[in-house]
């Protein structure tokens, strides 16, 4: 009887040991722009709005990210854009137009050779779009800048959940920083006299 109980417990012990050997999920810091110099705008306030609405359904996966692209773009607005004319009635409006990442399964080859090959199984396509508008005292848009960025990454069929989360985090970071660079170039080039 004791031997039978022991035989039933052995598979359970192996399963518990396997679970215990898996590393814990990674913890990623927020994607911030606080190390970048502020962009000083001659407006009374900066408004943050979004017209992007995540679907929370396949094939979109950005809502599963530790730091979704949308949050990284929100941080871009809060960390970099600074209103310096509180007495004016001018307003800067930062709009998040797009911030999605689409998961596309890739076809896997079959055959003996394929059985011994770690194939690329998923492709993640991310795209972001932001717009910055300056409204004058009469509510008329006097300056506009639009910045877009896209990134694609493929992962192999044996990727671990932790490694996949790392890829997603890197995509959010790259998308937001690429959009930030494009936006700053437009502001520097055409936002005079509304940029100090």
Backbone as JSON Lines, residues from 0, in Angstrom:
{"i":0,"aa":"X","n":[0.83,-1.21,0.0],"ca":[0.0,0.0,0.0],"c":[0.86,1.26,0.0]}
{"i":1,"aa":"X","n":[1.9,1.26,0.83],"ca":[2.78,2.41,0.87],"c":[3.51,2.6,-0.45]}
{"i":2,"aa":"X","n":[3.89,1.46,-1.06],"ca":[4.58,1.54,-2.35],"c":[3.66,2.16,-3.41]}
{"i":3,"aa":"X","n":[2.38,1.81,-3.39],"ca":[1.44,2.34,-4.36],"c":[1.28,3.85,-4.17]}
{"i":4,"aa":"X","n":[1.2,4.3,-2.93],"ca":[1.1,5.74,-2.66],"c":[2.36,6.46,-3.14]}
{"i":5,"aa":"X","n":[3.5,5.86,-2.91],"ca":[4.75,6.46,-3.34],"c":[4.8,6.58,-4.86]}
{"i":6,"aa":"X","n":[4.34,5.51,-5.54],"ca":[4.33,5.52,-7.0],"c":[3.42,6.62,-7.54]}
{"i":7,"aa":"X","n":[2.32,6.9,-6.86],"ca":[1.42,7.97,-7.28],"c":[2.01,9.35,-7.03]}
{"i":8,"aa":"X","n":[2.83,9.47,-6.02],"ca":[3.39,10.77,-5.65],"c":[4.59,11.17,-6.5]}
{"i":9,"aa":"X","n":[5.3,10.19,-7.07],"ca":[6.53,10.5,-7.82],"c":[6.26,11.45,-8.99]}
{"i":10,"aa":"X","n":[5.25,11.21,-9.84],"ca":[5.0,12.16,-10.94],"c":[4.68,13.56,-10.42]}
{"i":11,"aa":"X","n":[3.96,13.64,-9.32],"ca":[3.64,14.94,-8.74],"c":[4.89,15.67,-8.28]}
{"i":12,"aa":"X","n":[5.82,14.94,-7.69],"ca":[7.07,15.54,-7.24],"c":[7.87,16.09,-8.42]}
{"i":13,"aa":"X","n":[7.91,15.33,-9.53],"ca":[8.62,15.81,-10.72],"c":[7.96,17.06,-11.28]}
{"i":14,"aa":"X","n":[6.65,17.1,-11.28],"ca":[5.94,18.27,-11.79],"c":[6.22,19.49,-10.93]}
{"i":15,"aa":"X","n":[6.22,19.3,-9.62],"ca":[6.53,20.42,-8.71],"c":[7.96,20.9,-8.89]}
{"i":16,"aa":"X","n":[8.87,19.99,-9.09],"ca":[10.27,20.35,-9.29],"c":[10.44,21.15,-10.58]}
{"i":17,"aa":"X","n":[9.71,20.76,-11.62],"ca":[9.8,21.48,-12.89],"c":[9.28,22.9,-12.74]}
{"i":18,"aa":"X","n":[8.17,23.06,-12.01],"ca":[7.62,24.39,-11.79],"c":[8.58,25.25,-10.98]}
{"i":19,"aa":"X","n":[9.19,24.65,-10.0],"ca":[10.09,25.41,-9.13],"c":[11.34,25.86,-9.86]}
{"i":20,"aa":"X","n":[11.74,25.14,-10.93],"ca":[12.95,25.49,-11.65],"c":[12.74,26.62,-12.65]}
{"i":21,"aa":"X","n":[11.5,26.95,-12.99],"ca":[11.24,28.04,-13.93],"c":[11.53,29.37,-13.25]}
{"i":22,"aa":"X","n":[12.23,30.27,-13.94],"ca":[12.52,31.57,-13.33],"c":[11.25,32.38,-13.15]}
{"i":23,"aa":"X","n":[11.22,33.27,-12.18],"ca":[10.03,34.1,-11.98],"c":[9.86,35.07,-13.14]}
{"i":24,"aa":"X","n":[8.65,35.56,-13.34],"ca":[8.42,36.53,-14.43],"c":[9.29,37.77,-14.23]}
{"i":25,"aa":"X","n":[9.83,38.33,-15.3],"ca":[10.68,39.52,-15.16],"c":[9.85,40.72,-14.75]}
{"i":26,"aa":"X","n":[10.5,41.64,-14.04],"ca":[9.85,42.89,-13.65],"c":[10.54,44.02,-14.41]}
{"i":27,"aa":"X","n":[9.77,44.73,-15.2],"ca":[10.33,45.76,-16.06],"c":[10.02,47.14,-15.49]}
{"i":28,"aa":"X","n":[10.97,48.06,-15.58],"ca":[10.7,49.43,-15.13],"c":[9.77,50.13,-16.11]}
{"i":29,"aa":"X","n":[9.11,51.17,-15.63],"ca":[8.28,51.98,-16.52],"c":[9.17,52.62,-17.58]}
{"i":30,"aa":"X","n":[8.62,52.85,-18.76],"ca":[9.37,53.51,-19.83],"c":[9.2,55.01,-19.64]}
{"i":31,"aa":"X","n":[10.29,55.66,-19.33],"ca":[10.25,57.06,-18.93],"c":[11.13,57.9,-19.84]}
{"i":32,"aa":"X","n":[10.84,59.22,-19.86],"ca":[11.64,60.18,-20.62],"c":[12.19,61.26,-19.71]}
{"i":33,"aa":"X","n":[12.24,60.96,-18.42],"ca":[12.67,61.97,-17.45],"c":[14.14,62.34,-17.61]}
{"i":34,"aa":"X","n":[14.92,61.49,-18.26],"ca":[16.32,61.82,-18.5],"c":[16.53,62.74,-19.69]}
{"i":35,"aa":"X","n":[15.46,63.0,-20.45],"ca":[15.56,63.88,-21.62],"c":[15.24,65.31,-21.23]}
{"i":36,"aa":"X","n":[15.82,66.29,-21.91],"ca":[15.5,67.69,-21.58],"c":[14.05,67.99,-21.93]}
{"i":37,"aa":"X","n":[13.38,68.83,-21.13],"ca":[11.99,69.16,-21.44],"c":[11.89,70.0,-22.72]}
{"i":38,"aa":"X","n":[10.78,69.84,-23.41],"ca":[10.47,70.67,-24.58],"c":[9.56,71.78,-24.07]}
{"i":39,"aa":"X","n":[10.06,73.01,-24.07],"ca":[9.34,74.15,-23.49],"c":[8.41,74.75,-24.54]}
{"i":40,"aa":"X","n":[7.12,74.77,-24.23],"ca":[6.12,75.28,-25.15],"c":[5.47,76.53,-24.58]}
{"i":41,"aa":"X","n":[5.29,77.52,-25.43],"ca":[4.73,78.81,-25.02],"c":[3.2,78.71,-25.0]}
{"i":42,"aa":"X","n":[2.71,77.89,-24.07],"ca":[1.27,77.65,-23.92],"c":[0.93,77.63,-22.44]}
{"i":43,"aa":"X","n":[-0.37,77.71,-22.14],"ca":[-0.81,77.7,-20.75],"c":[-0.84,76.29,-20.17]}
{"i":44,"aa":"X","n":[-1.14,75.32,-21.03],"ca":[-1.21,73.94,-20.53],"c":[-1.03,72.97,-21.69]}
{"i":45,"aa":"X","n":[-0.69,71.73,-21.32],"ca":[-0.56,70.64,-22.28],"c":[-1.66,69.63,-21.97]}
{"i":46,"aa":"X","n":[-2.49,69.35,-22.94],"ca":[-3.57,68.37,-22.78],"c":[-3.14,67.04,-23.39]}
{"i":47,"aa":"X","n":[-3.43,65.96,-22.7],"ca":[-3.14,64.61,-23.2],"c":[-4.46,63.92,-23.5]}
{"i":48,"aa":"X","n":[-4.65,63.56,-24.76],"ca":[-5.87,62.85,-25.16],"c":[-5.46,61.64,-26.0]}
{"i":49,"aa":"X","n":[-6.37,60.71,-26.16],"ca":[-6.11,59.56,-27.02],"c":[-7.36,59.22,-27.82]}
{"i":50,"aa":"X","n":[-7.14,58.97,-29.1],"ca":[-8.23,58.47,-29.94],"c":[-8.04,56.98,-30.22]}
{"i":51,"aa":"X","n":[-6.91,56.44,-29.75],"ca":[-6.65,55.01,-29.92],"c":[-7.4,54.21,-28.86]}
{"i":52,"aa":"X","n":[-8.1,53.19,-29.3],"ca":[-8.82,52.31,-28.39],"c":[-8.37,50.87,-28.63]}
{"i":53,"aa":"X","n":[-7.65,50.27,-27.67],"ca":[-7.22,48.87,-27.86],"c":[-8.43,47.94,-27.95]}
{"i":54,"aa":"X","n":[-8.3,46.91,-28.75],"ca":[-9.42,45.98,-28.92],"c":[-9.47,44.93,-27.81]}
{"i":55,"aa":"X","n":[-8.34,44.71,-27.12],"ca":[-8.23,43.68,-26.09],"c":[-8.59,42.29,-26.64]}
{"i":56,"aa":"X","n":[-8.31,42.09,-27.92],"ca":[-8.64,40.81,-28.55],"c":[-7.62,40.54,-29.66]}
{"i":57,"aa":"X","n":[-7.38,39.24,-29.94],"ca":[-6.46,38.88,-31.03],"c":[-6.95,39.47,-32.35]}
{"i":58,"aa":"X","n":[-6.06,39.84,-33.25],"ca":[-4.61,39.58,-33.19],"c":[-3.81,40.65,-32.44]}
{"i":59,"aa":"X","n":[-4.48,41.67,-31.86],"ca":[-3.75,42.69,-31.12],"c":[-3.31,42.15,-29.77]}
{"i":60,"aa":"X","n":[-2.08,42.5,-29.37],"ca":[-1.53,41.96,-28.12],"c":[-0.94,43.04,-27.22]}
{"i":61,"aa":"X","n":[-1.01,44.31,-27.62],"ca":[-0.34,45.36,-26.86],"c":[-0.85,45.46,-25.42]}
{"i":62,"aa":"X","n":[-2.1,45.07,-25.18],"ca":[-2.65,45.14,-23.83],"c":[-2.0,44.11,-22.89]}
{"i":63,"aa":"X","n":[-1.28,43.13,-23.45],"ca":[-0.6,42.13,-22.63],"c":[0.82,42.56,-22.24]}
{"i":64,"aa":"X","n":[1.29,43.67,-22.77],"ca":[2.65,44.13,-22.5],"c":[2.78,44.6,-21.05]}
{"i":65,"aa":"X","n":[3.96,44.41,-20.48],"ca":[4.24,44.95,-19.14],"c":[4.1,46.47,-19.16]}
{"i":66,"aa":"X","n":[4.61,47.1,-20.21],"ca":[4.44,48.54,-20.44],"c":[3.93,48.7,-21.87]}
{"i":67,"aa":"X","n":[2.62,48.85,-22.06],"ca":[2.08,48.98,-23.41],"c":[2.61,50.24,-24.1]}
{"i":68,"aa":"X","n":[2.67,50.25,-25.42],"ca":[3.11,51.45,-26.13],"c":[2.31,52.7,-25.75]}
{"i":69,"aa":"X","n":[1.02,52.54,-25.52],"ca":[0.2,53.69,-25.16],"c":[0.69,54.35,-23.87]}
{"i":70,"aa":"X","n":[1.03,53.54,-22.87],"ca":[1.54,54.1,-21.62],"c":[2.88,54.79,-21.83]}
{"i":71,"aa":"X","n":[3.75,54.2,-22.65],"ca":[5.04,54.82,-22.93],"c":[4.85,56.18,-23.6]}
{"i":72,"aa":"X","n":[3.87,56.28,-24.49],"ca":[3.6,57.56,-25.16],"c":[3.0,58.57,-24.19]}
{"i":73,"aa":"X","n":[2.17,58.12,-23.28],"ca":[1.65,59.02,-22.24],"c":[2.8,59.59,-21.42]}
{"i":74,"aa":"X","n":[3.76,58.74,-21.08],"ca":[4.92,59.2,-20.32],"c":[5.75,60.19,-21.13]}
{"i":75,"aa":"X","n":[5.85,59.96,-22.43],"ca":[6.55,60.9,-23.3],"c":[5.94,62.29,-23.18]}
{"i":76,"aa":"X","n":[4.62,62.37,-23.25],"ca":[3.93,63.65,-23.13],"c":[4.19,64.29,-21.77]}
{"i":77,"aa":"X","n":[4.0,63.54,-20.71],"ca":[4.13,64.08,-19.35],"c":[5.56,64.48,-19.01]}
{"i":78,"aa":"X","n":[6.52,63.69,-19.48],"ca":[7.91,63.92,-19.1],"c":[8.58,65.0,-19.94]}
{"i":79,"aa":"X","n":[8.18,65.16,-21.2],"ca":[8.94,66.04,-22.08],"c":[8.26,67.37,-22.39]}
{"i":80,"aa":"X","n":[6.93,67.38,-22.51],"ca":[6.26,68.61,-22.93],"c":[5.9,69.46,-21.72]}
{"i":81,"aa":"X","n":[6.4,70.67,-21.69],"ca":[6.23,71.54,-20.53],"c":[5.64,72.88,-20.96]}
{"i":82,"aa":"X","n":[4.51,73.26,-20.36],"ca":[3.87,74.55,-20.62],"c":[4.54,75.62,-19.77]}
{"i":83,"aa":"X","n":[4.93,76.75,-20.39],"ca":[5.67,77.79,-19.65],"c":[5.01,79.16,-19.74]}
{"i":84,"aa":"X","n":[3.75,79.22,-20.23],"ca":[3.06,80.52,-20.35],"c":[1.7,80.44,-19.68]}
{"i":85,"aa":"X","n":[1.67,80.37,-18.34],"ca":[0.39,80.17,-17.64],"c":[-0.61,81.31,-17.84]}
{"i":86,"aa":"X","n":[-0.14,82.5,-18.18],"ca":[-1.05,83.64,-18.34],"c":[-1.7,83.66,-19.72]}
{"i":87,"aa":"X","n":[-1.19,82.86,-20.66],"ca":[-1.76,82.88,-22.02],"c":[-3.0,81.98,-22.07]}
{"i":88,"aa":"X","n":[-3.67,82.03,-23.24],"ca":[-4.81,81.13,-23.44],"c":[-4.49,80.1,-24.52]}
{"i":89,"aa":"X","n":[-3.22,79.99,-24.87],"ca":[-2.82,78.99,-25.86],"c":[-2.73,77.61,-25.19]}
{"i":90,"aa":"X","n":[-3.04,76.59,-25.98],"ca":[-3.07,75.22,-25.47],"c":[-2.32,74.31,-26.43]}
{"i":91,"aa":"X","n":[-1.56,73.37,-25.87],"ca":[-0.95,72.31,-26.67],"c":[-1.72,71.02,-26.4]}
{"i":92,"aa":"X","n":[-2.09,70.34,-27.46],"ca":[-2.84,69.08,-27.32],"c":[-2.01,67.94,-27.93]}
{"i":93,"aa":"X","n":[-1.66,66.99,-27.09],"ca":[-0.9,65.8,-27.5],"c":[-1.9,64.66,-27.64]}
{"i":94,"aa":"X","n":[-2.01,64.12,-28.85],"ca":[-3.01,63.08,-29.13],"c":[-2.31,61.77,-29.52]}
{"i":95,"aa":"X","n":[-2.7,60.69,-28.84],"ca":[-2.22,59.36,-29.21],"c":[-3.23,58.8,-30.21]}
{"i":96,"aa":"X","n":[-2.8,58.68,-31.45],"ca":[-3.68,58.24,-32.54],"c":[-3.65,56.72,-32.68]}
{"i":97,"aa":"X","n":[-2.47,56.13,-32.53],"ca":[-2.33,54.68,-32.71],"c":[-1.23,54.18,-31.79]}
{"i":98,"aa":"X","n":[-1.42,52.97,-31.26],"ca":[-0.41,52.37,-30.37],"c":[-0.62,50.87,-30.29]}
{"i":99,"aa":"X","n":[-0.8,50.22,-31.42],"ca":[-1.14,48.8,-31.39],"c":[0.02,47.92,-31.84]}
{"i":100,"aa":"X","n":[-0.05,46.67,-31.4],"ca":[0.9,45.65,-31.83],"c":[0.07,44.42,-32.23]}
{"i":101,"aa":"X","n":[0.34,43.93,-33.44],"ca":[-0.42,42.81,-34.0],"c":[0.46,41.57,-34.03]}
{"i":102,"aa":"X","n":[-0.11,40.46,-33.58],"ca":[0.57,39.17,-33.55],"c":[0.15,38.36,-34.77]}
{"i":103,"aa":"X","n":[1.14,37.97,-35.6],"ca":[0.86,37.19,-36.8],"c":[1.6,35.86,-36.73]}
{"i":104,"aa":"X","n":[0.88,34.73,-36.71],"ca":[1.56,33.43,-36.75],"c":[2.27,33.24,-38.09]}
{"i":105,"aa":"X","n":[3.47,32.7,-38.04],"ca":[4.23,32.44,-39.25],"c":[4.12,30.96,-39.63]}
{"i":106,"aa":"X","n":[4.1,30.64,-40.93],"ca":[4.0,29.23,-41.33],"c":[5.29,28.48,-40.97]}
{"i":107,"aa":"X","n":[5.12,27.29,-40.45],"ca":[6.26,26.46,-40.06],"c":[6.51,25.41,-41.13]}
{"i":108,"aa":"X","n":[7.79,25.21,-41.47],"ca":[8.15,24.18,-42.43],"c":[7.99,22.8,-41.8]}
{"i":109,"aa":"X","n":[7.74,21.82,-42.63],"ca":[7.58,20.46,-42.15],"c":[8.68,19.57,-42.72]}
{"i":110,"aa":"X","n":[8.87,18.43,-42.11],"ca":[9.87,17.49,-42.59],"c":[10.94,17.23,-41.55]}
{"i":111,"aa":"X","n":[11.82,16.32,-41.88],"ca":[12.86,15.89,-40.94],"c":[13.77,17.05,-40.54]}
{"i":112,"aa":"X","n":[14.17,17.84,-41.51],"ca":[15.06,18.97,-41.22],"c":[14.37,19.97,-40.32]}
{"i":113,"aa":"X","n":[13.1,20.2,-40.57],"ca":[12.34,21.16,-39.76],"c":[12.21,20.69,-38.32]}
{"i":114,"aa":"X","n":[12.18,19.37,-38.12],"ca":[12.06,18.83,-36.76],"c":[13.26,19.18,-35.9]}
{"i":115,"aa":"X","n":[14.39,19.46,-36.52],"ca":[15.6,19.78,-35.78],"c":[15.99,21.25,-35.92]}
{"i":116,"aa":"X","n":[15.03,22.06,-36.38],"ca":[15.28,23.49,-36.56],"c":[14.33,24.29,-35.67]}
{"i":117,"aa":"X","n":[14.87,25.26,-34.98],"ca":[14.04,26.16,-34.17],"c":[13.57,27.29,-35.07]}
{"i":118,"aa":"X","n":[12.35,27.17,-35.54],"ca":[11.84,28.09,-36.56],"c":[11.21,29.34,-35.95]}
{"i":119,"aa":"X","n":[11.19,30.39,-36.76],"ca":[10.49,31.62,-36.37],"c":[8.99,31.37,-36.49]}
{"i":120,"aa":"X","n":[8.28,31.55,-35.38],"ca":[6.88,31.14,-35.34],"c":[5.89,32.3,-35.24]}
{"i":121,"aa":"X","n":[6.33,33.45,-34.73],"ca":[5.42,34.59,-34.56],"c":[6.12,35.85,-35.02]}
{"i":122,"aa":"X","n":[5.34,36.78,-35.58],"ca":[5.85,38.1,-35.91],"c":[4.97,39.14,-35.21]}
{"i":123,"aa":"X","n":[5.59,40.07,-34.53],"ca":[4.89,41.15,-33.85],"c":[5.15,42.44,-34.62]}
{"i":124,"aa":"X","n":[4.09,43.07,-35.1],"ca":[4.18,44.33,-35.85],"c":[3.56,45.43,-35.0]}
{"i":125,"aa":"X","n":[4.39,46.39,-34.6],"ca":[3.9,47.5,-33.78],"c":[3.96,48.8,-34.54]}
{"i":126,"aa":"X","n":[2.98,49.64,-34.31],"ca":[2.99,50.97,-34.91],"c":[2.37,51.97,-33.95]}
{"i":127,"aa":"X","n":[2.98,53.14,-33.91],"ca":[2.45,54.22,-33.07],"c":[2.35,55.48,-33.92]}
{"i":128,"aa":"X","n":[1.4,56.31,-33.54],"ca":[1.25,57.61,-34.19],"c":[0.81,58.62,-33.13]}
{"i":129,"aa":"X","n":[1.5,59.75,-33.08],"ca":[1.14,60.81,-32.15],"c":[1.04,62.13,-32.92]}
{"i":130,"aa":"X","n":[0.26,63.05,-32.38],"ca":[0.12,64.36,-33.01],"c":[0.15,65.44,-31.93]}
{"i":131,"aa":"X","n":[0.85,66.51,-32.21],"ca":[0.89,67.64,-31.29],"c":[0.34,68.86,-32.02]}
{"i":132,"aa":"X","n":[-0.71,69.46,-31.46],"ca":[-1.32,70.66,-32.03],"c":[-1.19,71.81,-31.05]}
{"i":133,"aa":"X","n":[-0.89,73.0,-31.58],"ca":[-0.9,74.22,-30.78],"c":[-2.12,75.02,-31.18]}
{"i":134,"aa":"X","n":[-2.96,75.35,-30.19],"ca":[-4.15,76.17,-30.41],"c":[-3.89,77.58,-29.9]}
{"i":135,"aa":"X","n":[-4.24,78.58,-30.71],"ca":[-4.04,79.96,-30.26],"c":[-5.17,80.4,-29.34]}
{"i":136,"aa":"X","n":[-5.18,81.7,-29.03],"ca":[-6.16,82.24,-28.07],"c":[-7.6,82.09,-28.56]}
{"i":137,"aa":"X","n":[-7.8,81.92,-29.87],"ca":[-9.14,81.77,-30.44],"c":[-9.51,80.32,-30.72]}
{"i":138,"aa":"X","n":[-8.66,79.38,-30.27],"ca":[-8.95,77.97,-30.49],"c":[-8.62,77.49,-31.89]}
{"i":139,"aa":"X","n":[-7.79,78.26,-32.61],"ca":[-7.41,77.88,-33.97],"c":[-6.05,77.19,-33.93]}
{"i":140,"aa":"X","n":[-5.93,76.09,-34.67],"ca":[-4.65,75.36,-34.73],"c":[-3.65,76.19,-35.53]}
{"i":141,"aa":"X","n":[-2.53,76.51,-34.89],"ca":[-1.5,77.31,-35.56],"c":[-0.23,76.49,-35.86]}
{"i":142,"aa":"X","n":[-0.06,75.37,-35.2],"ca":[1.07,74.48,-35.49],"c":[0.61,73.04,-35.27]}
{"i":143,"aa":"X","n":[1.1,72.16,-36.13],"ca":[0.8,70.72,-36.01],"c":[2.04,69.92,-36.35]}
{"i":144,"aa":"X","n":[2.27,68.88,-35.57],"ca":[3.34,67.93,-35.89],"c":[2.8,66.52,-35.67]}
{"i":145,"aa":"X","n":[3.06,65.65,-36.62],"ca":[2.65,64.24,-36.51],"c":[3.9,63.36,-36.59]}
{"i":146,"aa":"X","n":[3.99,62.41,-35.68],"ca":[5.13,61.5,-35.66],"c":[4.62,60.06,-35.68]}
{"i":147,"aa":"X","n":[5.23,59.26,-36.54],"ca":[4.88,57.84,-36.63],"c":[6.14,57.0,-36.49]}
{"i":148,"aa":"X","n":[5.97,55.81,-35.96],"ca":[7.08,54.86,-35.86],"c":[6.52,53.46,-35.94]}
{"i":149,"aa":"X","n":[7.31,52.54,-36.47],"ca":[6.89,51.14,-36.54],"c":[8.1,50.25,-36.27]}
{"i":150,"aa":"X","n":[7.81,49.1,-35.7],"ca":[8.84,48.1,-35.42],"c":[8.23,46.72,-35.62]}
{"i":151,"aa":"X","n":[9.05,45.77,-36.1],"ca":[8.62,44.37,-36.24],"c":[9.67,43.48,-35.62]}
{"i":152,"aa":"X","n":[9.22,42.45,-34.93],"ca":[10.13,41.47,-34.34],"c":[9.54,40.08,-34.56]}
{"i":153,"aa":"X","n":[10.41,39.12,-34.87],"ca":[9.96,37.73,-34.95],"c":[10.59,36.95,-33.8]}
{"i":154,"aa":"X","n":[9.89,35.92,-33.37],"ca":[10.38,35.08,-32.27],"c":[10.26,33.62,-32.68]}
{"i":155,"aa":"X","n":[11.11,32.79,-32.11],"ca":[11.11,31.38,-32.5],"c":[10.03,30.6,-31.76]}
{"i":156,"aa":"X","n":[9.82,29.39,-32.23],"ca":[8.71,28.59,-31.73],"c":[8.92,28.11,-30.3]}
{"i":157,"aa":"X","n":[10.15,28.13,-29.82],"ca":[10.44,27.67,-28.47],"c":[10.67,28.8,-27.48]}
{"i":158,"aa":"X","n":[10.26,30.0,-27.84],"ca":[10.49,31.14,-26.94],"c":[9.73,30.94,-25.63]}
{"i":159,"aa":"X","n":[10.35,31.31,-24.54],"ca":[9.7,31.2,-23.24],"c":[8.83,32.44,-23.01]}
{"i":160,"aa":"X","n":[7.84,32.34,-22.12],"ca":[7.03,33.52,-21.81],"c":[7.87,34.7,-21.33]}
{"i":161,"aa":"X","n":[8.9,34.42,-20.53],"ca":[9.74,35.51,-20.03],"c":[10.51,36.19,-21.17]}
{"i":162,"aa":"X","n":[11.03,35.4,-22.1],"ca":[11.75,35.97,-23.23],"c":[10.82,36.76,-24.13]}
{"i":163,"aa":"X","n":[9.6,36.27,-24.31],"ca":[8.61,37.0,-25.11],"c":[8.28,38.33,-24.46]}
{"i":164,"aa":"X","n":[8.12,38.35,-23.13],"ca":[7.84,39.6,-22.43],"c":[8.98,40.6,-22.61]}
{"i":165,"aa":"X","n":[10.21,40.11,-22.65],"ca":[11.36,40.99,-22.89],"c":[11.29,41.61,-24.29]}
{"i":166,"aa":"X","n":[10.93,40.8,-25.29],"ca":[10.78,41.31,-26.65],"c":[9.71,42.39,-26.68]}
{"i":167,"aa":"X","n":[8.58,42.16,-26.04],"ca":[7.5,43.13,-26.02],"c":[7.92,44.43,-25.34]}
{"i":168,"aa":"X","n":[8.63,44.31,-24.24],"ca":[9.09,45.51,-23.54],"c":[10.03,46.33,-24.42]}
{"i":169,"aa":"X","n":[10.94,45.64,-25.09],"ca":[11.88,46.33,-25.98],"c":[11.13,47.01,-27.13]}
{"i":170,"aa":"X","n":[10.08,46.38,-27.64],"ca":[9.3,46.99,-28.72],"c":[8.64,48.28,-28.26]}
{"i":171,"aa":"X","n":[8.03,48.27,-27.08],"ca":[7.4,49.48,-26.54],"c":[8.42,50.6,-26.41]}
{"i":172,"aa":"X","n":[9.57,50.26,-25.86],"ca":[10.62,51.25,-25.65],"c":[11.1,51.83,-26.99]}
{"i":173,"aa":"X","n":[11.34,50.97,-27.96],"ca":[11.83,51.43,-29.26],"c":[10.78,52.27,-29.99]}
{"i":174,"aa":"X","n":[9.52,51.85,-29.94],"ca":[8.46,52.6,-30.62],"c":[8.31,54.0,-30.03]}
{"i":175,"aa":"X","n":[8.26,54.09,-28.71],"ca":[8.06,55.39,-28.07],"c":[9.25,56.31,-28.3]}
{"i":176,"aa":"X","n":[10.46,55.79,-28.19],"ca":[11.63,56.65,-28.37],"c":[11.8,57.08,-29.83]}
{"i":177,"aa":"X","n":[11.44,56.22,-30.76],"ca":[11.5,56.61,-32.18],"c":[10.5,57.72,-32.46]}
{"i":178,"aa":"X","n":[9.28,57.6,-31.93],"ca":[8.28,58.65,-32.12],"c":[8.73,59.95,-31.46]}
{"i":179,"aa":"X","n":[9.35,59.85,-30.3],"ca":[9.85,61.02,-29.59],"c":[10.87,61.77,-30.45]}
{"i":180,"aa":"X","n":[11.8,61.06,-31.08],"ca":[12.82,61.7,-31.91],"c":[12.2,62.42,-33.1]}
{"i":181,"aa":"X","n":[11.23,61.78,-33.75],"ca":[10.57,62.4,-34.91],"c":[9.81,63.64,-34.47]}
{"i":182,"aa":"X","n":[9.07,63.54,-33.37],"ca":[8.28,64.67,-32.88],"c":[9.19,65.85,-32.55]}
{"i":183,"aa":"X","n":[10.29,65.6,-31.88],"ca":[11.2,66.69,-31.51],"c":[11.77,67.36,-32.75]}
{"i":184,"aa":"X","n":[12.09,66.6,-33.78],"ca":[12.61,67.19,-35.02],"c":[11.59,68.14,-35.64]}
{"i":185,"aa":"X","n":[10.31,67.72,-35.68],"ca":[9.27,68.58,-36.24],"c":[9.1,69.85,-35.39]}
{"i":186,"aa":"X","n":[9.1,69.69,-34.08],"ca":[8.93,70.85,-33.21],"c":[10.07,71.84,-33.4]}
{"i":187,"aa":"X","n":[11.29,71.35,-33.44],"ca":[12.45,72.22,-33.62],"c":[12.42,72.93,-34.97]}
{"i":188,"aa":"X","n":[11.88,72.25,-35.97],"ca":[11.89,72.81,-37.32],"c":[10.78,73.82,-37.57]}
{"i":189,"aa":"X","n":[9.62,73.64,-36.95],"ca":[8.47,74.46,-37.4],"c":[7.59,75.04,-36.29]}
{"i":190,"aa":"X","n":[7.97,74.91,-35.03],"ca":[7.08,75.39,-33.98],"c":[7.41,76.8,-33.47]}
{"i":191,"aa":"X","n":[8.41,77.46,-34.05],"ca":[8.69,78.84,-33.67],"c":[7.47,79.7,-34.01]}
{"i":192,"aa":"X","n":[7.04,80.61,-33.17],"ca":[7.59,81.06,-31.88],"c":[6.96,80.37,-30.67]}
{"i":193,"aa":"X","n":[6.36,79.22,-30.88],"ca":[5.64,78.56,-29.77],"c":[6.53,77.59,-29.0]}
{"i":194,"aa":"X","n":[7.78,77.47,-29.42],"ca":[8.77,76.66,-28.67],"c":[9.88,77.58,-28.2]}
{"i":195,"aa":"X","n":[10.21,77.47,-26.94],"ca":[11.3,78.3,-26.37],"c":[12.61,77.53,-26.36]}
